[in-house]
Amino acid sequence: MFDIYSSYTKNDIYKILNVPKDKQKGHWNKGHASYDNMHFIFANIGIAGSGFSSERQYDYNNFFDEDGNLNWITENNRKQNSPIIQSLLSSNPYLFIREEGTADKHWEFVGIGNSIHIEGNNPVKIVWNIDTDKTYHFQSEKADVTILREGKKLARSDTNQIILQPAGNKDSREHYEDTITNLVSLRRIEQYLESDDMEILRSIYKDHAPLWGVTPGKKSINFKKWKRVRVGDVCLFSRDKHIFSSAVVAHKVHSKRLALDLWQRDAAGSTWEYIYFLDEVKKHNIPYKDFNRSVGYKSNYVIQGFDVLSPEKSHNVFEDFNLSSSIHLDLIDDKEFHNTVQDMDELSGKHLTLTRKEQGKWRKMLFPTGTRREKCGICKNEYTIDMLVCAHIKKRSKCSIDEQKDFNNIVPMCKFGCDDLFEKGYITVVNGRIMVNNKGLTEPMLKYLSNIDGNKCDFWIKSNNDKYFQWHHEYHNQ
């Protein structure tokens, strides 16, 4: 299969399709290739390509329009009525693109094309509407549709994404100071946005919000990337050879008027109208060489433009730098949650992604939109929700599938000790009261536990979850 927004070399594609050696290269080095009744388009966007030769450069003026359609130009010697163009138009080709910043020799899969407009001859211009389903399976029996990397199957389309945002030039340094370091008043914003957007923003922020925007970009490159941004994605701000901060996307809007108020226009007359609101802004000092190692770029690669990493590269960055949000998580439906629970321990390469999805389900239920603080179910102290975990009462590995999906088996516990103490059986809950298990406790542990011993557990409900608390007590007192 090809996964949306994942990158592939031509050799990757040969392997996936089982293309024989004598059928490789050749026309695959052009912008259009076909194999086994399937068509493939390789389009350079905003950059020139070399085709067969590294010495000659070709720029066919391919671009994404405002509706997100790919405007693609054929070779100069193609006519609309030629058999090869007619065959292409009668198909739904696999669309791959390269842009500035794409890793060397890699092509990003953006979806399946459906031709909606054609014009001209020598060359022919074709406008492709793009179907962006998560994955695509081949009709060919020759294709090996499982992609493996380092022996692990990666859930590329199921994870949050990493957004790259250079902030080193004069405009971006000023914007960071004006609308992230110094938050923007919601009162200033509300005159430009719809009431639905303001309702969402007020559920996230009290009075002020950090936000960022990007211009449409040359040939609408940035607009196309901005469309891919979603809540829970993490934006990395960079300059001076390092990533200096991160922030989580909480909401996004398109508003030229708001952008003009906040940032005016750039030297080319554009404004930063494709806006995303941020949360959980954190300082970092991640050298480019460490980031490049994580995503597989050359050690001297420099982040040069707004970009959204493929799910595979994003997965690696989340794992290496622990950047995931604990607040802005995707809400998954019951069917997807059921599949997530079943898959949790199936593939180690997917475990982090699936854990985030499972936690996302529980956190949406325990902490409804707008909730920023909640009490720990054990010590009763109030914490910001990023310091609380959704803990299983009955050990997850001992649960049946139905028990793993049971919300009654979940209690919020703090990261300041209660989650670990409960997990390891130093404390249990008996008839709704916290009970300390005196097994090899040190003086500091006894001092901490004396403050919660005998406390009432407000999350204990005899008819709903007592069976889970009973299991936990008996398991740790065998």
C-alpha positions in Angstrom: 0.0 0.0 0.0 1.0 3.6 -0.3 0.2 5.8 2.8 -0.9 9.4 2.3 1.9 12.0 2.8 4.5 9.3 3.2 7.7 9.5 1.2 9.1 6.8 -1.2 12.1 6.5 -3.4 11.7 4.9 -6.8 13.4 1.8 -5.5 10.7 1.6 -2.7 8.1 1.7 -5.4 9.8 -1.0 -7.4 9.8 -3.2 -4.4 6.2 -2.6 -3.5 5.0 -3.3 -7.1 7.5 -6.1 -7.7 8.7 -4.3 -10.8 11.2 -6.6 -12.7 14.7 -5.1 -13.2 14.3 -4.8 -16.9 11.1 -2.6 -16.4 12.8 -0.3 -13.9 14.2 3.2 -14.6 13.6 4.3 -18.2 10.2 6.0 -18.3 10.2 5.9 -14.4 12.6 8.8 -14.6 10.0 11.0 -16.3 7.0 12.7 -14.9 4.6 9.9 -16.0 5.1 6.2 -15.8 2.9 3.2 -16.2 3.1 -0.4 -15.1 0.7 -3.3 -15.0 -2.3 -1.1 -16.1 -1.5 1.4 -13.3 -0.3 5.0 -13.9 2.0 7.1 -11.7 2.6 10.8 -11.9 5.8 12.4 -10.4 5.4 16.2 -10.2 8.0 18.7 -9.0 6.2 21.6 -7.2 8.0 24.9 -7.1 11.3 23.3 -8.0 12.9 22.0 -11.2 13.5 18.3 -11.9 16.4 16.6 -13.7 14.7 13.6 -15.3 17.2 11.4 -17.0 20.1 13.8 -16.6 21.4 15.5 -13.5 22.9 18.3 -15.7 19.7 19.5 -17.4 16.9 21.0 -15.3 13.2 21.0 -16.2 10.4 23.1 -14.6 7.0 22.2 -15.9 5.2 24.8 -13.7 3.2 22.2 -11.7 1.2 23.7 -8.8 -1.7 23.2 -6.5 -4.6 25.6 -7.0 -6.8 27.2 -4.3 -9.1 24.2 -4.3 -6.2 21.8 -3.7 -6.2 20.4 -7.2 -2.9 19.4 -8.8 -2.3 21.3 -12.0 0.2 19.1 -13.9 2.0 19.6 -17.2 3.0 16.7 -19.5 6.2 16.5 -21.6 6.3 18.9 -24.5 5.7 16.3 -27.1 2.3 15.0 -25.8 -1.1 15.6 -27.4 -4.5 15.0 -26.0 -5.5 12.4 -28.5 -2.3 10.3 -28.2 -2.9 6.8 -26.9 -0.7 7.3 -23.8 -2.6 10.4 -22.7 -6.0 8.8 -23.4 -4.9 5.8 -21.3 -3.8 8.1 -18.5 -7.1 10.1 -18.5 -9.1 6.9 -18.3 -7.2 5.9 -15.2 -6.9 7.1 -11.6 -3.1 7.7 -11.3 -1.1 7.5 -8.1 0.2 11.1 -7.5 3.6 11.7 -6.1 5.2 15.2 -5.6 8.6 16.7 -4.7 8.9 20.2 -3.1 11.6 22.3 -1.6 12.8 20.5 1.5 11.8 17.0 0.3 14.5 14.5 1.2 16.9 13.6 -1.7 15.4 11.1 -4.2 12.2 10.8 -2.3 8.6 11.4 -3.5 5.6 12.1 -1.3 2.4 10.3 -2.1 -0.5 12.7 -2.0 -3.4 10.6 -3.2 -5.3 9.2 -6.2 -6.0 11.6 -9.2 -9.3 12.1 -11.0 -9.0 14.3 -14.1 -11.4 17.3 -14.0 -9.9 19.5 -16.7 -7.7 19.1 -19.7 -6.3 21.7 -22.2 -3.7 22.3 -24.8 -1.2 20.2 -26.8 2.5 19.9 -26.8 2.4 20.0 -23.7 -1.0 19.0 -22.3 -2.2 20.5 -19.0 -4.3 18.2 -16.8 -6.0 19.3 -13.6 -6.3 16.4 -11.1 -8.7 16.4 -8.2 -7.1 14.4 -5.4 -8.7 11.7 -3.4 -6.9 11.7 0.0 -8.0 8.5 1.6 -5.6 7.2 4.3 -4.2 4.2 2.3 -4.5 2.7 -1.2 -4.4 -0.9 -2.2 -3.3 -2.0 -5.6 -5.5 -4.0 -8.0 -2.4 -5.8 -9.2 -1.8 -9.3 -7.9 1.9 -8.7 -8.4 2.1 -6.0 -5.8 3.5 -6.7 -2.3 1.3 -4.3 -0.3 3.0 -4.5 3.1 5.7 -1.9 3.7 8.3 -2.9 6.3 11.0 -0.8 7.8 13.5 -2.2 10.2 11.2 -5.2 10.6 8.3 -3.2 12.0 5.1 -2.2 10.3 4.5 1.6 10.9 1.0 3.1 11.3 2.0 6.2 9.2 -1.5 7.6 8.7 -2.6 7.2 12.4 -0.3 9.5 14.2 -0.2 13.3 14.8 2.1 15.2 12.5 5.2 17.4 13.0 5.0 20.8 11.5 8.3 22.6 10.6 8.3 26.3 11.0 11.5 28.3 10.5 11.4 31.6 12.4 14.8 33.1 11.7 14.1 36.0 9.3 13.0 39.5 10.4 9.3 39.0 9.8 9.1 35.6 11.6 11.2 36.8 14.6 8.8 39.8 15.0 5.7 37.5 14.6 6.9 35.1 17.2 7.4 38.0 19.7 4.1 39.6 18.8 1.7 36.7 18.8 3.4 33.8 20.7 5.6 35.4 23.3 3.0 38.0 23.8 -0.5 36.5 23.6 -3.3 38.0 21.5 -6.5 39.1 23.1 -9.6 37.1 22.2 -11.4 40.5 22.1 -9.1 41.6 19.3 -9.7 38.4 17.4 -13.5 38.0 17.7 -14.4 40.7 15.2 -12.8 38.6 12.4 -14.0 35.1 13.1 -17.2 33.2 13.0 -19.1 32.6 16.3 -18.4 28.8 16.1 -14.7 29.5 15.9 -14.9 31.8 18.9 -16.8 29.3 20.9 -14.0 26.8 20.4 -11.3 29.3 21.3 -13.1 30.3 24.5 -13.3 26.7 25.5 -9.5 26.5 25.1 -8.2 29.9 26.3 -9.3 32.2 29.1 -8.6 35.6 27.6 -5.6 35.4 25.3 -4.1 33.0 22.8 -0.8 32.3 21.0 -1.2 31.9 17.2 0.8 31.7 14.0 0.1 32.1 10.3 1.6 31.3 6.9 1.2 33.0 3.5 -0.4 31.0 0.6 3.2 30.5 -0.7 4.4 30.3 -4.3 1.9 28.4 -6.4 -0.1 27.8 -3.2 2.4 25.4 -1.7 1.9 26.6 1.9 -1.9 26.5 1.5 -1.8 22.8 0.4 0.4 22.0 3.5 -1.8 24.0 5.8 -4.8 22.0 4.8 -3.1 19.0 6.2 -2.6 20.5 9.7 -4.9 19.2 12.4 -5.5 19.6 16.1 -2.9 17.8 18.1 -0.1 18.3 15.6 3.1 19.7 17.0 4.8 22.8 15.5 8.6 23.1 15.8 10.0 26.6 15.5 13.6 26.8 14.4 16.4 29.3 13.8 20.2 29.5 14.2 20.8 25.8 13.6 18.4 24.5 16.3 14.8 24.0 17.2 14.1 26.5 19.9 10.4 25.9 20.8 7.4 23.6 20.2 3.7 24.2 20.4 0.6 22.1 19.9 -2.1 23.0 17.3 -5.4 23.7 19.1 -7.5 25.1 16.3 -7.0 26.6 12.8 -8.8 29.3 10.7 -8.5 31.1 7.4 -8.8 34.8 7.9 -7.1 37.4 5.7 -8.5 40.2 7.8 -7.2 38.9 11.0 -3.8 38.3 9.5 -3.7 41.9 8.2 -4.5 43.2 11.6 -1.8 41.1 13.3 1.0 41.0 10.8 0.1 43.3 7.8 1.8 42.2 4.5 5.1 40.9 3.4 7.3 42.5 0.7 5.5 40.5 -2.0 2.1 41.8 -0.8 0.9 38.6 0.7 -0.3 38.1 4.3 -0.1 35.2 6.7 -3.8 34.4 6.4 -3.7 30.6 7.0 -3.7 30.6 10.7 -3.3 28.1 13.5 -3.9 28.6 17.2 -1.4 27.1 19.6 -1.1 25.7 23.1 1.5 24.0 25.3 4.3 26.3 24.1 7.6 24.9 25.4 11.2 25.9 25.0 13.8 23.5 23.5 17.4 23.4 22.3 17.4 20.6 19.7 20.3 20.9 17.3 19.6 20.3 13.6 21.9 17.4 13.6 19.8 15.6 16.2 16.6 16.3 14.4 18.1 15.3 11.0 19.3 12.0 12.5 15.7 11.3 13.7 14.0 11.9 10.4 16.8 10.4 8.2 18.0 13.7 6.6 21.7 14.5 5.8 23.5 15.8 8.9 23.9 19.3 7.3 20.3 19.7 6.3 18.8 23.1 7.3 15.0 23.6 7.9 14.1 26.1 5.2 10.4 26.4 4.8 7.0 25.7 6.3 6.4 22.0 6.0 4.4 19.1 7.4 6.3 15.9 7.9 5.0 12.6 6.7 3.4 10.4 9.4 6.5 8.1 9.4 9.0 10.9 10.0 6.6 12.5 12.6 6.4 9.2 14.4 10.2 9.1 14.7 10.3 12.7 16.0 7.6 12.1 18.6 9.4 9.0 19.9 12.9 10.6 20.0 11.9 14.0 21.6 8.7 13.2 23.6 6.7 16.0 22.0 3.1 14.6 22.1 0.3 16.7 23.5 -1.6 15.4 26.6 -4.5 17.8 26.0 -5.2 18.2 22.3 -5.9 14.6 21.2 -8.0 13.3 18.3 -11.4 12.0 19.3 -11.8 8.5 17.9 -15.1 6.7 17.3 -16.1 3.4 19.0 -15.2 1.3 16.0 -11.7 2.7 15.7 -11.3 2.5 19.5 -12.2 -1.2 19.4 -9.7 -1.8 16.7 -7.1 0.1 18.6 -7.6 -2.0 21.7 -7.3 -5.2 19.7 -4.1 -4.0 18.0 -2.4 -2.5 21.1 0.2 -5.3 21.6 0.2 -6.8 18.1 3.1 -4.7 16.7 5.7 -3.0 18.8 6.3 -0.4 16.1 2.7 0.8 16.4 2.5 0.7 20.2 3.3 4.4 20.9 0.7 5.5 18.3 -2.0 3.2 19.6 -1.3 4.2 23.2 -1.9 7.8 22.3 -5.1 6.9 20.6 -6.4 4.9 23.5 -5.4 7.7 26.0 -7.1 10.2 23.7 -10.4 8.3 24.0 -10.2 8.2 27.8 -9.0 11.8 28.2 -11.8 13.2 26.0 -14.3 11.4 28.4 -12.6 12.3 31.7 -11.6 15.8 30.7 -14.3 17.4 28.4 -13.4 20.3 26.1 -12.3 23.3 28.1 -11.2 21.3 31.2 -7.7 22.4 32.3 -7.6 21.1 35.9 -8.8 18.0 37.6 -8.3 16.2 40.9 -6.3 13.0 41.2 -8.5 10.1 42.0 -6.1 9.0 44.8 -4.6 12.0 46.6 -7.4 14.4 45.6 -4.9 17.2 44.8 -5.8 19.3 41.8 -3.4 19.4 38.9 -3.3 20.6 35.3 -4.5 17.7 33.2 -1.1 17.3 31.5 0.0 16.0 34.9 -2.7 13.3 35.1 -2.8 10.0 33.4 -5.9 7.8 32.6 -4.9 4.8 34.6 -6.5 1.3 34.4 -7.6 0.0 37.8 -7.3 -3.6 36.7 -3.9 -4.1 35.1 -4.3 -3.6 31.4 -2.4 -6.7 30.5 -4.7 -8.8 32.6 -7.9 -7.4 31.1 -10.2 -8.9 28.5 -10.9 -6.9 25.4 -14.3 -5.8 27.0 -12.6 -4.8 30.2 -9.9 -2.8 28.3 -12.8 -0.9 26.7 -14.8 -0.3 29.9 -14.7 3.3 31.0 -15.5 2.2 34.6 -12.0 0.7 34.6 -10.4 4.2 34.3 -9.4 6.6 37.0 -7.3 9.8 36.7 -4.1 9.6 38.7 -1.3 12.1 39.1 2.3 11.8 37.9 3.6 13.0 41.2 3.5 9.4 42.6 0.0 8.1 42.8 -0.1 6.5 39.4 3.2 4.5 40.1 2.2 3.7 43.7 -1.1 2.3 42.5 0.4 0.5 39.5 2.9 -1.3 41.7 0.4 -2.1 44.5 1.8 0.1 47.3 -1.7 1.4 47.6 -5.1 -0.2 46.9 -8.8 0.8 47.3 -11.0 -1.3 49.6 -14.7 -0.4 49.9 -14.0 3.1 48.6 -11.0 3.9 50.9 -7.3 4.2 50.1 -5.4 1.4 51.9 -1.6 1.5 52.2 0.1 -1.9 51.5 3.1 -2.0 53.9 5.5 -4.0 51.8 9.1 -2.8 52.2 8.3 0.9 52.4 11.1 3.4 53.0 10.7 6.4 55.3 10.0 8.9 52.5 7.4 6.6 51.0 5.7 6.2 54.4 5.7 10.0 54.9 4.0 10.5 51.5 1.5 7.6 51.9 0.5 8.7 55.4 -1.1 11.8 53.8 -3.5 9.6 51.7 -4.0 6.5 53.8 -7.7 6.1 54.6 -8.8 8.8 52.1 -12.1 8.4 50.4 -11.7 7.6 46.7 -14.3 9.7 45.0 -14.0 7.6 41.8 -15.0 4.4 43.6 -18.6 3.4 42.7 -19.6 0.0 44.1 -22.0 -1.0 41.3 -19.6 0.1 38.5 -16.0 -0.4 39.3 -15.7 -2.2 42.7 -14.9 -5.5 40.9 -11.8 -3.8 39.3 -10.6 -2.4 42.6 -11.2 -5.8 44.3 -9.1 -7.5 41.6 -6.3 -4.9 42.1 -6.3 -5.4 45.9 -6.3 -9.2 45.6 -3.6 -9.3 42.9 -1.2 -7.2 45.0 -1.9 -9.1 48.3 -1.4 -12.7 47.2 
